[in-house]
Amino acid sequence: MINIKKSLFSIILSAFIIGCGGGSGSSNGNTAQINLTNKVTLSDDIATGSNYIDSNSNLYLGLKNNEIDVYKFLNDGNLSFTTSITVVNGIDRYTHIKVQNNELYVIGDNNGINIYDISNITSPQLLIHNNNYYNKSDSWSNPQEKFIVKDNYIMGTFNNKFMTLEINDSDIISDYSYGSDYDDYEQISVGSDVNNSFLFNQDSNGLNIFDINDPKSPVKLSSILNIHFKKYTVLNNEFLIGITNEGVGNPDKIEVINISDKNNPFVENTLINTHGNGSFSDYFIDNGYMYVLSNYASIDYLDIYDINDLQNIKLLKSYEIKGYNTPPVRIFEHNNYIYLFGADNNIFYFKKPF
């Protein structure tokens, strides 16, 4: 048995909002209902690829009115508006954001690469704007990160390739690129281990593992072909778990990859979506549980899996989600509240069931 509960590496990636309600009954006899009642209404629709929570619990949301709005979490799950940051060339669903060392990175298709000094969050200063490198891997169906920041380098999916970009004299230069020109809508993306020593590059063929201790010269160690993740998480530098994209008419899967030997990764476990030919939209991991947002036959569910034993993952509870206008596609957790949103201007939130 592989037990990860006490040392599970937990991450938060995405945003949503709802309120719990009663109800019962489903095809598997294990489904209750969540009726969305608590929500925050934003100034414009959300660009679904653009959300981030920084180390100070600031929530950044990219909106389609070309702004990133910053919020604070309140004790009751509500959000308090802090400020707006206008982005050069605007924001669309391909735009991804990240905050590191008091710098805000805004990278997408129309806006290229923008880096802001946010030491004073209410008075951001644009440090770099570069349109030579763009990011257009589909963010609607793939919530995985498109870039990481390592020291003075940005590593990610640029110009339909995996590239290392160096921040040099207030500009960007390319040091490394890998792969052919992938189609704009393929599920290309990146993720890394907690120490940014290894990078996992998703491309049209499958998953590639790189040693990135020298960002200028990444070394490809291995590949797993024919696995196409929407999103994945590294656990304890030994396992990679995520949700896959199996295409229309096929059930998406939860895949567990053993990466303890980076040169010889292998599939540890596979689970098929419990809702027939359903799709997985997003997830977060918390305290040994995987909270998965899924959809089947135009119904959205919150499925909660026990992942303490990765060889014997169990579905504990499935909740049918009701009360939204636009179907939710992103989910995250903060301070025991779960947040949901779709492509409109509402974020729903509710207390985590357990």
C-alpha positions in Angstrom: 0.0 0.0 0.0 1.2 3.5 -0.8 0.1 5.9 1.9 0.5 9.6 1.2 -1.9 11.2 3.6 0.5 12.7 6.1 2.9 14.0 3.5 0.7 14.8 0.6 2.0 17.8 -1.4 -1.1 19.9 -1.6 -1.6 22.6 -4.3 -4.3 25.1 -5.1 -4.9 26.0 -8.8 -8.1 27.7 -9.9 -11.3 29.4 -8.6 -15.1 28.8 -7.9 -18.0 29.6 -5.4 -21.2 27.7 -4.0 -23.6 27.0 -1.1 -24.4 23.5 0.2 -27.9 22.1 0.1 -29.7 18.8 0.8 -31.1 16.2 -1.5 -30.3 12.6 -2.4 -30.5 10.0 -5.0 -28.5 9.0 -8.1 -27.7 6.1 -10.3 -25.0 4.9 -7.9 -27.0 5.6 -4.7 -24.2 7.8 -3.4 -25.1 11.2 -4.7 -26.5 14.2 -2.8 -26.9 17.8 -4.0 -25.1 21.1 -3.7 -27.4 24.0 -4.4 -25.3 27.1 -5.3 -26.6 30.1 -3.2 -23.5 32.1 -2.2 -21.8 34.0 -5.0 -19.7 37.0 -5.8 -20.6 38.9 -9.0 -17.6 40.5 -10.8 -17.4 43.5 -13.0 -17.1 41.4 -16.2 -16.9 37.8 -17.4 -13.9 35.7 -16.3 -11.2 34.6 -18.7 -11.2 31.0 -17.5 -7.5 30.4 -17.8 -6.6 33.3 -15.6 -6.7 32.9 -11.9 -4.1 32.5 -9.2 -3.7 32.6 -5.3 -0.4 34.1 -4.0 1.4 33.3 -0.8 -0.4 36.3 0.9 -3.9 34.8 0.1 -4.6 37.4 -2.6 -6.8 36.0 -5.4 -6.1 37.3 -8.9 -8.8 36.9 -11.6 -8.3 37.8 -15.2 -11.5 39.4 -16.6 -12.5 39.9 -20.2 -12.5 43.7 -19.8 -8.7 43.6 -19.9 -8.3 43.7 -16.1 -6.9 41.5 -13.4 -9.0 42.1 -10.3 -7.4 41.3 -7.0 -9.4 40.1 -4.0 -9.0 39.1 -0.4 -10.7 36.1 1.2 -13.0 36.8 4.1 -13.7 34.4 7.0 -17.2 33.6 5.7 -15.9 32.6 2.3 -16.9 35.9 0.6 -14.4 38.0 -1.3 -13.3 41.6 -0.8 -12.1 43.6 -3.8 -8.6 45.2 -3.5 -7.6 46.6 -6.8 -7.6 46.3 -10.6 -4.6 45.9 -12.9 -5.0 46.8 -16.6 -3.2 44.4 -18.9 -1.4 45.5 -22.1 -3.3 44.1 -25.2 -6.0 42.7 -23.0 -6.9 39.2 -21.6 -8.5 36.2 -23.2 -9.0 32.6 -22.2 -5.5 31.7 -23.2 -4.0 34.1 -20.7 -2.3 32.6 -17.6 -1.1 34.4 -14.5 1.3 33.7 -11.7 2.8 35.7 -8.8 6.3 35.1 -7.5 8.7 37.3 -5.5 6.4 40.4 -5.7 6.2 40.1 -9.5 3.0 39.4 -11.5 3.5 37.4 -14.7 0.7 37.7 -17.3 1.3 35.5 -20.3 -1.1 34.7 -23.1 -1.9 34.9 -26.8 -2.9 38.5 -27.5 -0.9 40.0 -24.7 2.5 38.1 -25.0 4.6 38.4 -21.9 3.9 41.0 -19.3 5.8 41.2 -15.9 4.7 43.7 -13.3 6.3 44.8 -10.0 3.5 44.5 -7.4 5.5 45.3 -4.3 2.7 47.9 -3.9 -0.3 45.9 -5.0 -2.4 49.1 -5.6 0.3 50.7 -7.7 1.7 48.0 -10.1 4.6 48.9 -12.4 5.1 47.3 -15.8 8.6 45.9 -16.0 8.5 44.0 -19.3 6.2 43.8 -22.2 7.2 41.4 -25.0 5.0 40.2 -27.9 7.6 37.9 -29.5 6.4 34.9 -27.5 2.8 33.8 -27.2 0.8 31.1 -25.4 -2.2 29.6 -27.1 -2.6 26.1 -25.8 -6.4 25.7 -25.1 -7.1 27.0 -21.6 -10.8 26.3 -21.8 -10.4 22.5 -21.8 -6.9 22.4 -20.1 -6.5 24.1 -16.7 -2.9 23.0 -16.4 -0.2 25.7 -16.0 1.4 26.9 -19.2 4.6 28.2 -17.6 6.7 28.1 -14.4 9.2 30.7 -13.1 12.6 29.4 -12.0 15.1 31.9 -10.8 15.5 34.4 -13.7 13.9 32.1 -16.3 10.4 31.4 -17.6 9.8 27.9 -18.8 6.7 26.9 -20.6 4.7 26.4 -23.8 5.5 29.4 -26.1 5.0 29.6 -29.8 3.6 26.1 -29.7 6.8 24.6 -28.3 8.4 24.0 -24.9 10.8 26.9 -24.4 13.1 28.4 -21.8 13.1 32.2 -21.8 15.6 34.3 -19.9 14.8 37.6 -18.4 17.7 39.7 -19.5 18.2 43.5 -19.3 14.5 44.2 -18.9 13.6 42.0 -21.9 13.2 38.4 -22.9 15.5 36.1 -24.9 15.1 32.5 -25.9 17.7 30.0 -24.6 16.1 26.6 -25.4 13.2 25.1 -27.4 11.9 21.6 -27.7 9.3 20.0 -30.0 7.7 20.6 -33.3 5.0 23.2 -34.0 2.0 21.8 -32.2 -1.5 22.8 -33.2 -2.8 25.7 -31.2 -5.5 23.6 -29.5 -3.5 20.6 -28.4 -3.1 20.0 -24.7 0.4 21.3 -24.4 1.3 22.4 -20.9 3.9 22.2 -18.1 4.2 21.3 -14.4 7.1 20.8 -12.1 8.0 19.2 -8.8 8.0 21.3 -5.6 11.7 22.2 -5.9 11.6 23.1 -9.6 14.2 20.4 -10.3 12.1 18.4 -12.7 9.6 19.6 -15.3 6.8 17.7 -16.9 5.9 18.8 -20.4 2.6 17.7 -21.9 2.6 17.6 -25.7 0.6 16.0 -28.5 2.4 12.6 -27.9 2.2 12.3 -24.2 4.2 13.3 -21.1 7.9 14.2 -21.1 10.1 14.5 -18.0 13.0 16.9 -18.0 15.8 17.6 -15.6 15.8 21.5 -15.3 18.5 22.1 -12.7 20.2 24.0 -15.5 17.3 26.0 -17.1 19.4 26.9 -20.1 20.0 23.3 -21.0 17.1 21.1 -19.9 17.8 17.3 -20.2 15.0 15.1 -21.4 14.9 12.0 -19.2 11.9 10.0 -20.4 8.4 10.0 -21.9 5.1 8.3 -21.4 3.2 8.1 -24.7 -0.5 8.3 -25.4 -1.5 9.9 -22.1 -3.1 13.3 -22.5 -3.6 15.1 -19.2 -5.9 18.2 -18.7 -4.1 18.8 -15.4 -1.7 16.9 -13.2 -0.1 17.2 -9.7 3.2 15.9 -8.4 3.0 14.2 -5.0 6.1 13.9 -2.8 8.3 13.8 -6.0 7.3 10.1 -6.3 3.9 10.1 -8.0 2.0 12.2 -10.6 -1.8 12.2 -10.4 -4.1 14.0 -12.8 -7.2 14.0 -15.0 -7.1 13.1 -18.7 -8.8 14.2 -21.9 -10.2 11.1 -23.6 -12.2 12.9 -26.3 -16.0 13.1 -27.0 -17.8 9.9 -26.3 -15.1 8.4 -24.0 -15.0 8.6 -20.2 -12.1 10.8 -18.9 -9.8 9.1 -16.4 -7.8 9.7 -13.3 -4.3 8.5 -14.0 -1.5 7.8 -11.4 2.0 7.8 -12.8 4.9 6.4 -10.7 7.8 8.9 -11.2 10.1 7.7 -8.4 12.6 6.8 -11.1 12.5 9.8 -13.5 14.1 7.7 -16.2 11.5 5.0 -16.0 8.0 6.3 -15.2 5.1 3.9 -15.4 1.3 3.9 -14.9 0.5 3.0 -11.3 -3.3 3.1 -11.4 -6.2 4.2 -13.7 -9.8 5.1 -12.8 -12.5 5.7 -15.3 -15.0 8.5 -14.7 -17.8 7.1 -12.6 -20.5 9.0 -14.5 -20.5 6.9 -17.7 -18.8 8.8 -20.6 -18.3 11.8 -18.5 -15.6 14.5 -18.7 -13.4 15.8 -15.9 -13.1 19.6 -15.9 -10.8 20.4 -13.0 -9.8 19.3 -9.5 -7.9 20.2 -6.3 -6.2 18.0 -3.7 -6.4 18.6 0.0 -5.4 16.4 3.0 -5.5 13.1 1.1 -8.7 13.8 -0.9 -9.1 14.7 -4.5 -12.1 16.9 -5.2 -13.0 16.5 -8.9 -15.4 18.7 -11.0 -17.0 16.5 -13.6 -19.8 16.6 -16.2 -22.0 14.0 -17.7 -25.1 14.5 -19.8 -25.2 18.3 -19.1 -25.1 17.6 -15.3 -22.2 18.8 -13.2 -20.8 16.9 -10.2 -18.4 17.3 -7.4 -16.8 13.9 -6.9 -14.6 13.3 -3.8 -12.0 10.5 -3.9 -9.8 9.1 -1.1 -6.3 9.0 -2.6 -4.4 8.0 0.5 -3.7 4.6 -1.1 -2.8 5.4 -4.7 -3.2 1.7 -5.7 -6.8 1.6 -4.3 -8.4 5.0 -4.9 -12.0 5.1 -3.7 -14.9 7.4 -4.7 -16.3 8.5 -1.3 -19.2 10.8 -2.3 -20.7 12.4 -5.4 -22.7 15.7 -5.3 -24.8 17.0 -8.1 -24.3 20.7 -8.5 -27.3 23.0 -9.1 -28.0 26.7 -9.2 -25.7 28.1 -11.9 -26.5 29.8 -15.2 -23.1 29.1 -16.9 -21.7 25.6 -16.2 -18.7 25.7 -13.9 -15.3 24.6 -15.4 -12.8 25.6 -12.7 -12.6 24.7 -9.0 -10.3 25.6 -6.0 -10.3 25.5 -2.2 -9.2 28.1 0.4 -9.7 28.1 4.1 -12.2 25.2 4.0 -14.4 26.8 1.3 -14.7 25.5 -2.3 -15.0 28.0 -5.1 -16.4 27.4 -8.6 -16.8 29.5 -11.8 -17.5 29.2 -15.4 -17.3 31.7 -18.3 -19.7 34.3 -16.8 -19.1 36.9 -14.1 -20.1 34.8 -11.0 -17.9 32.9 -8.6 -19.9 30.6 -6.3 -18.7 29.3 -3.0 -19.7 26.8 -0.3 -18.3 25.1 2.8 -16.2 22.1 2.1 -18.3 18.9 2.8 -15.3 17.2 4.7 
